[in-house]
Amino acid sequence: MRTLPGFTLPSTSETLTVPVTSFTATDNIAVTGYKITGSSVIPDAGDAGWSTTAPTSYAFTTEGTKTLYAWVKDAAGNISVSVSIQVAIVLSLSEANTLGNTNVFSSTTTAANRRALPVTFSEPGKIQSISIYHNGGTGNVLLGVYSDKDGLPSTQLGVTASTEISKTSGWQTVTLSSPVSVTSGQAVWLAWVFEKSPGVRYSYGTPGRAQSGETWSGGMPDEFGTWSGGMPDEFGTSTVSGIKFSVYCTYISGVTVAPYLDVTPAAISLENANVATGTFDVVSNTTWSISVDEAWLDVSSLSGSNNETVTITAEANTGTTPRSATITVSGTGVPDKTVTVTQNGIMLATTGNTDVFSGTTTAG
């Protein structure tokens, strides 16, 4: 048998379910099964998922450029050569949802501090933009998304470009430079800072905002409370108060984000000192915990979520040989990752003649 399917799809789709515009096949006797897969591996005739009629759609779980493979089989179990087609899935913002405070509160503050408001997602998705209600003015605004650690903003997940603010009062929406993927149950912080505060609407209530001591000169750093130009990687030191703001994010729901976890570097070498320290980075989008198999080694965090830099501290090695310990980072739904830490021992001093002289004597 030599059966070749005819298979067409739209080149782009704004939804995760893509219609199959045509799927036809011929056989010298009869086609008994149709199948669409996301892999080029030839399916087995006995696999689940074969249909006696041609499928009319295919459902993806994530957006992006995808390749689909069409197959058919006959009654003898012969499998055809596949036909493959790519489709680019870019989810429509018209199907997006909002999370945060969409109400326009009556009170106004012109405080210039960098601030952030927490939101918690009940479904997976991708944050596309942040909207804030202000009274209009001049200058620019930066907005960002930060991870949550122990109820405070922590590591930057996404940021907007520095954007000129509207001159009139109302909602202003700024798109993130890159969408931020979130999982169901994940808490993040929506952050903002104005070059010249135009007045932002607020009310008393919870969940309350976090506030850094920094203003526009500190921008939006990687760590929220640290001083740095731009939006910092770490939010840093901040305080929380029972004040909420007219701020929300727009996100596309139903976008499944696979959990991931990595550590770098995977090996650390420490000198023998009274207090020997080092660091490694956890790169993740899920919750994680840390365990250490040796008592002489300590870590700055035993648990967390998303990205974090972890500091290790070792006691002095009083032995003469190097020693090692293993740090294990375990995440939800991902394989464990390990960091091997090696610490040098004491270097023994020598005394006497270590040179090999050229002369020889046999005198006793």
N, C-alpha and C positions, 0 to 999 in steps of 0.2 A: 504494500500500500504506500502511496505517496500523497499525502494530504497537506495542502498548504492553506492556512487560513488567511482571509482578507480581514484586516483589522485596522480601524481608525478611531482616533480620539480627538477632542479639541486640543489645540496646542497650549492653551492656558485655561485655568479654572479659578474662580473666586470662592469655591466651596471645596470641602474635603471629599465629597462624593462626586466623582467625575463620570459623566454619561459616556457610554460606548456608542458611537454613532453608527458603526457597522462592525459585524463579526460574522463572516461567511466562510464556508469551507466546502470542499468536494471530496468524494471518495468513490472508488470503483464499486463499492457495495453500499455502505452507509456510514455516516458520522454518528457515533453513539455518545460522545462526550465533549464538552467544551470547558476550558479552564483558563483563568487569567491569574498570573502570579507576578510578584515583584522581584523574582530571581530568575537568572538565566539557567539555573540548574534544571535539567529535564525532570518533570514530575513522574512518579510511578503511576501506572494505570490504575492501581488499587488505592491511591491516595484519596483522602477526603477532599471535597471541594469541586469535584467534577459535576457538571450539570448536563442534563439531556437537552437543554435549550441554550442558545447563546446568551450570555449575561448582557444586561442592558446598562450596567454601571459597575464602578469599582470604588470602594470606600478606603481612603487613606486615613492615617492618624495624625500626620504632621504636614505642614506646608513645605514647599521647596520644589526643586526640579526632580521629577520621578521618572523611572522607566518601568513600563509594564510589558509583560510577555504573554502572548496568546498561544494556546495549544489546543489541539483536538486529538481525539483517538477514535479507533474503530472497535468493533465487537471483539476482535482478536487481541486487543490491548496494544496495538501499534500506536506509537505517539508520533505526531507530526513534527516537522521542523517548526520552530517558533517564529513569530513575527513580533518585533519589539517597536515600541513607540514611546517617546518622551512627552511629558506634560508638565508645565510649570504651574504650580499651585501657589497663588498669592491671594490670601484670604481678604475679602472685601471689608473695608472699614464700616460699610453700611450695616454689617452684621455684628458690629462691635458692641460691647457693654461698657458701663462705667462703674467705678468703685471709688468711694470717698464721699465727700460732702458736696452735693450738687445744689444745696440751698445757698441763697445769698444772705449771709448774716448781717445784722444791722450795725454792729459795732465796728470801728476802724482803728487799726494801729499802724503807726508809721515807723515802728522800731525796725532798724536795719539789719538785725542779726540774721544769720543763716538759720533756717528752721526746717523742720520735717514733720510730717503727719503720718501715722501708721495706718495701713490697710491690710486686711487679711483675706486671701482668696479662698473661695469655696469650690473652685474648679480650676483645672489647668488652663493656661492661656499665654498670650504675649502682650505685654504693655506696649502701646504704640505712642502715646502722648500723655502730657500732663496739662491740666487746665487750672487756672487760678483767677479768682475775681479780684480786681484791684480798681482803684479810683482814677487811673489814668495819670500820665505824666511823661517824663523824659528819662533817658538813660536806657540801660539794658537789663535783662533778667536771665539768670541761669536756673535750670531745673534739673533734678536728678532723681534716681531711684537707688536706695540703699538697702542692704540686707538688714535683718534684725538679729541682734545678739543680746540675750538677757533683757529684752524689753527696751533696748536702745538702738538707734541707727548705727550700723557698723561699716560694712564695705560697699563701695560704690558698684552698682550693677549696670547702670546706664546713665547717660547725661544728654542734655540738649546742647545745641550751639548757643553761644551768647546771642540773644535776640532782642531787638529794639522793642520796648514796651509800647502798648497802644496809648495814644494821647487822650483817649476818652475812657470813662469808666465802663466796666463790663467784663465778661469772661474773655480771657486770652488763652488760647490753646497752642502749645509748642510741641512739635514732634521730636521724639528722642532720636539721636543720631543712629542708633541701632535698637530694634525692639528688644525688650527684656522678657525672657521666658520665666514663667512662674509655675509652680505646682499647686495642686489642691492642698489647702491648709497652710500655705506659706504666707508669712507676714513680711511686708516690705515697708519702707518709709519713702514718702514722696517729699522731696526736699526742694527748697527755693531760696534764692538770695537776689536782691535788687541792687543795682548800682546806685540808684536814688529812689528810696522807698516811696511809692506813690500812695500808700495806704492800702492795707489788705483787710478784708472783712473777716470778723471772728465772732465767736460766742463761747460761753463757758460750757464745758461738758467733756465727756470722754468718748473714745480714747483721745488723750491730750497730746499736744505737740511736744517735740524735743527742740531745744534751743542751744546753739553753739555760741561761744563768746565771740566768734569771728563775724565779720561783715563782708562787704563786697571785695575788700582788699585781699581777703583770704579765699574768695571765690567759692567753688564747689570742689573741695579736695577729695582725694581717694578715701581718707579717713575724715569723717564729718567734723570732728572738733580740732583737727590739726591745722596749722597755718600752712597754706600752699596756694599758689596761683591756680585759677581755674576751679573745677569741681573736684575736691580731693578724693583719693582712692579710699581713704578711711575717714569716717565721720568724726571720730575722736571723742573727746570729752563733751558731754551735753547734759542738760537737765530737762526733766519732764514736768509739765504743768497741765492742769485740767482746762486747757483752752483748745478749741478746735477751730479750724479755718475753712473758708470756702475754697477747697482744693480737692480735685479728683483726678483719676487717671482713666484713660480709655484703653480697653484691651479687647483682643479677639479671643473668644472662649472656644473651648473644644479642641485646642491645640495641645496634643499630648507631648509632654517633654520627658524624654528618657532620662532617668537619674544617672549622674556620673560622679566619679570620685578619683582624684589623683593626688599625688604628693611629689614635691620636688624641693631639694634633691632627695634621692632615695638612699644616699649614704652621706654621713657626716663624720669628720675626723676632728677630735678635740685634743688640745694639749693637756698635760698634767698641770693643773693649777688649783689653788684653793677654791676658786669659783670659775669653772670653764663653761662658756655659754655658746650657743649656736641657734640657728633658726631653720625652719622649713615651712613651706607653703602648702596649705590644703586648698585644692581647687575643686569645687563641688557645687552642685545645685540641690543638695539634699542634706538631711541632718546626719551627723556623724559623732562618734565617740572615740576616745584614745585610751589605750592601755600600754603600760611599760612593764617589761619582764624583769627589770633590775631595780633594786631600791636606791642605788646610788645616783639614778638619773630621774630628774623631775621635768614636767612639762607645764607650760603656762595655762593650757586649756585642756580639760578632760572631755569636753563635748562642745558642740557648736553646730552651725549650719552655714551653707554656702562657703565663700572663700574666707580664709583667715591665715595670718602668719603666726606660727606657734614658736615660742622660745623654749629651748631646752637648757637645763642647768645641771651640771655634773659636779659631784663632790670630788675632792682631790684623790687621785689614784696613788695609794701609798705602796703599791706593789711595784716590782721591777718589770713586769710584763704588761703588754697592752691588754685591755679588757673591752668587751663589747656588750651592747644591749640592743634589743629590738623594740621599736615603737610600732604598734599596730593601730591603724586607723580603720574603723569599721563604719560603713554607711548603710543607709536604708536602701535595699534593693540593688546593691552594687558589691562587687568583690572587695575584700579587704586589701589595703595597701600597707606596706611596711617601710620604715626608715631604719637603717642599721647605723648605730652610733658606735664609733671606736674611739677609745681614749688611751693615749700613751701612758706608759708607766714611768717610774723614777729612773733617770739615767745615773748609773753608778759611776762615781769618779775613780780614776786609776792613778796610781803613783809608781814611780820607778822608771826604768828604762824600757820603753816600748819599741825602741829602734832595734833592728837586727844588725849587729856589728859584723864587720868583714873578717876580723881576726879570730883565730881558734887556738885554744890551749887544752892540753890533756893533763895538765898538772892537777893533782888531787887537792 
